[in-house]
Amino acid sequence: MAVGKEIRTKIGSIKNTQKITRAMEMVAASKMRRTKERMQSTRPYSKKIAQIIKHLAHANPEYKHSFLHKRDVKRVGLIIISSDRGLCGGLNSNLFRKSIVQLMEWHKQGIEVDVCTIGTKAFSFFSNLKQINITGHISKIGDTPHLEDIVGIIRIMLTAYEQNKIDQLYVVSNGFVNTMTQKPTIERLLPIVAGELDDGVSKSHWDYIYEPDAKQMLDHLLTRYIESTVYQGLVENNACEQAARMVAMKSASDNAGKIIKELQLIYNKARQAAITQEISEIVAGAAAV
């Protein structure tokens, strides 16, 4: 029964694939737990420093850092964070789609774009696009990234901003909402956008008290804010990657199970038809005798 043998081969192949997807699902679930804990542990620091920095945009400091000055926008910088590997559903494609929409808007306005990529998928995608200047790239950071791994990429963009080569700086990454939902976001880093002030803070004229001095503190603090925001985007993207991969592999395993059931039904029908045909041939032969 050639048809039955072919179906059995397909069922065996799909079962092997299902074993792989189930194993990948379990690995992703384990990694997601660790990356989620890392993400949640860094969120309070990231939110607090962002709050302080955005308050500075309302203040009237004795030393006005260049990161607080608005400029006419002729060229923007973009730090795009993606995964190194695939098999994580539409995580990267959704992020790239949102980035392309923004790039098209800038192109219509005559604004040029410099891009730094973190992750193999982002570099592979944007290096094939025309009118995109990739000024830096880093990949294979792993599931436990450290700030030292991305300082070089951030320094490229900050130097370009300080030298007036770019007029705005954005970071693009996936934000972790929950296990089933990951939201691609584009956040402006420079110039710093003023945030809401706390109750009791004057909106007219105020400033922080700096020690040892305003220039030294702001130079360090504003740079640290940019590094913290990009790092937070990286750890959030890692958590999103593992969550998306776990969901994608579970879906693949479930779909494989459905296909196996369908093929087993087809195989049983084919086997039954073959048996019926053999019985019919035997009866017909006996009747002829």
C-alpha positions in Angstrom: 0.0 0.0 0.0 2.2 2.8 -1.3 -0.3 5.6 -0.3 -0.4 4.3 3.3 3.4 4.1 3.5 3.7 7.7 2.2 1.2 8.9 4.8 3.0 7.0 7.6 6.3 8.7 6.6 4.6 12.1 6.7 3.1 11.4 10.2 6.5 10.3 11.4 8.2 13.5 10.1 5.6 15.8 11.6 5.9 14.0 15.0 9.6 14.6 14.9 9.0 18.3 14.2 6.4 18.4 17.0 9.0 17.1 19.4 11.4 19.9 18.4 8.8 22.6 18.7 7.7 21.3 22.2 11.3 21.3 23.4 11.8 24.9 22.1 8.6 25.9 23.8 9.8 24.7 27.1 13.2 26.3 26.7 11.6 29.6 25.8 9.3 29.4 28.8 12.3 28.9 31.1 14.2 31.8 29.5 11.1 34.0 29.6 10.9 33.7 33.3 14.5 34.8 33.8 14.3 37.6 31.3 11.0 38.8 32.7 12.5 39.0 36.2 15.5 40.9 34.9 13.2 43.3 33.0 11.1 43.9 36.1 14.1 44.5 38.3 15.4 47.3 36.0 12.1 49.1 35.4 12.0 51.1 38.7 15.5 52.6 38.1 14.7 53.4 34.4 11.4 55.1 35.3 12.8 57.1 38.1 15.8 58.5 36.1 13.4 59.2 33.2 11.2 61.2 35.6 14.1 63.3 36.9 15.5 64.0 33.5 12.1 65.0 32.1 11.7 67.4 35.1 15.0 69.0 34.0 13.4 70.0 30.7 11.0 72.2 32.7 13.7 73.7 34.9 15.8 76.7 34.3 19.3 75.4 35.1 22.4 77.4 35.5 24.0 75.1 32.9 21.9 74.2 29.9 23.1 70.9 28.4 23.0 70.4 24.6 20.7 67.4 25.1 18.0 69.9 26.3 18.2 72.2 23.2 15.7 71.8 20.4 17.0 72.1 16.8 15.6 72.2 13.3 15.4 68.6 12.2 17.4 67.7 9.1 18.7 64.3 10.1 17.6 61.9 12.8 19.3 58.9 14.5 17.6 55.6 15.1 18.7 52.8 17.5 16.7 49.7 16.5 16.7 46.7 18.8 15.7 43.3 17.5 16.4 39.7 18.2 19.3 37.7 16.9 17.2 34.7 16.0 13.9 34.1 14.4 11.1 31.6 15.2 9.4 34.2 17.4 6.2 34.9 15.4 5.7 38.4 14.1 7.8 40.1 16.8 10.5 41.5 14.5 8.3 42.0 11.5 5.8 44.1 13.5 8.7 46.2 14.8 10.2 46.7 11.3 6.8 47.6 9.9 6.3 50.3 12.4 9.9 51.6 11.8 9.3 51.7 8.0 6.1 53.8 8.5 8.1 56.3 10.5 10.9 56.3 8.0 8.6 57.0 5.2 7.1 60.0 7.0 10.6 61.4 7.6 11.5 60.8 3.9 8.4 62.7 2.8 9.6 65.6 5.0 13.1 65.5 3.5 14.7 64.2 6.7 17.6 61.8 6.4 18.2 58.9 8.8 21.2 57.3 10.4 20.6 53.9 11.9 22.4 51.8 14.6 21.1 48.3 15.0 21.2 45.9 17.9 20.4 42.3 16.8 21.1 40.3 13.7 17.6 40.5 12.3 17.5 44.3 12.4 20.9 44.5 10.6 19.9 42.0 7.9 16.6 43.9 7.2 17.8 47.5 7.2 21.1 46.9 5.4 19.1 45.9 2.3 17.1 49.2 2.3 18.2 52.1 0.2 18.6 55.6 1.6 19.4 54.1 5.1 22.8 54.8 6.5 23.9 52.2 9.1 26.5 53.7 11.3 26.9 51.0 13.8 25.8 47.4 14.6 26.1 44.9 17.4 24.7 41.4 17.7 24.9 38.1 19.6 24.7 39.8 23.0 22.8 36.8 24.4 20.0 36.5 27.0 21.9 38.2 29.8 23.0 41.6 28.3 25.2 44.0 30.1 25.4 47.8 29.7 29.0 47.5 28.6 27.8 45.5 25.6 25.9 48.4 24.1 27.9 51.5 25.3 29.8 51.6 22.0 26.6 51.8 19.9 25.1 54.5 22.2 28.4 56.5 22.1 28.3 56.6 18.2 24.9 58.3 18.3 25.6 60.6 21.2 28.8 61.8 19.5 26.9 62.4 16.3 24.3 64.5 18.3 27.0 66.5 20.0 28.7 67.2 16.7 25.4 68.3 15.2 25.4 65.4 12.7 21.9 64.4 13.9 19.2 66.6 15.4 17.1 64.0 17.1 17.7 60.5 18.5 15.1 57.7 18.8 15.1 54.2 20.1 12.9 51.5 18.6 12.1 48.3 20.5 9.4 45.9 21.7 7.7 46.7 25.0 6.6 43.8 27.1 2.8 44.1 28.0 2.2 40.5 28.9 3.0 37.0 27.7 0.6 37.2 24.8 1.1 40.9 23.8 4.3 42.7 22.8 4.0 46.3 21.6 6.6 47.9 19.2 7.5 51.4 20.4 9.4 54.4 19.1 10.6 56.6 21.9 12.4 59.9 21.4 15.6 60.2 23.5 17.0 63.5 22.3 16.3 66.3 22.6 14.7 65.4 25.9 10.9 65.9 26.1 9.5 67.7 29.1 7.4 65.4 31.3 4.7 66.1 33.8 5.8 67.8 37.0 4.9 66.5 40.4 2.3 68.3 42.5 3.8 71.2 44.4 6.6 71.9 41.9 6.6 75.4 40.5 6.2 75.7 36.7 7.7 79.2 36.6 11.3 79.1 37.7 13.0 76.3 39.6 16.0 74.0 39.5 17.7 71.2 41.4 20.6 71.8 43.7 23.7 70.2 42.2 26.8 68.9 43.9 29.6 69.2 43.1 28.5 71.4 40.1 25.7 71.5 37.5 27.9 70.8 34.5 29.6 67.7 35.9 26.3 66.3 37.2 24.3 66.9 34.1 26.9 65.6 31.7 27.0 62.3 33.6 23.3 62.1 34.5 22.0 62.8 30.9 24.4 60.3 29.4 23.4 57.8 32.0 19.7 58.4 31.2 20.3 57.6 27.5 22.2 54.4 28.4 19.6 53.3 30.9 16.7 53.8 28.4 18.4 51.9 25.6 19.4 49.1 28.0 15.8 48.9 29.3 14.6 48.6 25.7 17.1 45.8 25.2 16.0 43.7 28.3 12.3 44.3 27.5 12.9 43.2 23.9 14.6 40.0 25.3 11.6 39.2 27.4 9.3 39.9 24.4 11.4 37.6 22.3 11.1 34.6 24.7 7.4 35.2 25.2 6.7 35.4 21.5 8.9 32.3 20.8 7.0 30.3 23.5 3.6 31.3 22.0 4.8 30.6 18.5 6.2 27.2 19.3 3.1 26.2 21.3 1.0 27.2 18.2 3.3 25.2 16.0 3.0 22.1 18.3 -0.8 22.4 18.3 -0.9 22.7 14.6 1.3 19.7 14.2 -1.1 17.7 16.4 -4.0 18.7 14.2 -2.2 17.7 11.0 -1.2 14.4 12.6 -4.9 13.7 13.4 -6.0 14.6 9.9 -3.3 12.4 8.4 -4.2 9.5 10.7 -7.8 9.8 9.6 -6.8 9.7 5.9 -4.5 6.8 6.6 -7.2 4.8 8.3 -9.6 5.5 5.5 -7.0 4.5 2.9 -6.2 1.3 4.9 -9.9 0.5 5.2 -10.5 1.0 1.5 -7.5 -1.2 0.6 -8.8 -4.0 2.9 -12.3 -3.7 1.4 -10.9 -3.9 -2.1 -8.8 -7.0 -1.2 -11.9 -8.7 0.3 -13.9 -7.8 -2.8 -11.2 -9.3 -5.0 -11.2 -12.5 -2.9 -15.0 -12.9 -3.0 -15.0 -12.2 -6.8 -12.3 -14.8 -7.3 -14.2 -17.4 -5.2 -17.4 -16.7 -7.1 -15.6 -17.1 -10.4 -14.3 -20.5 -9.4 
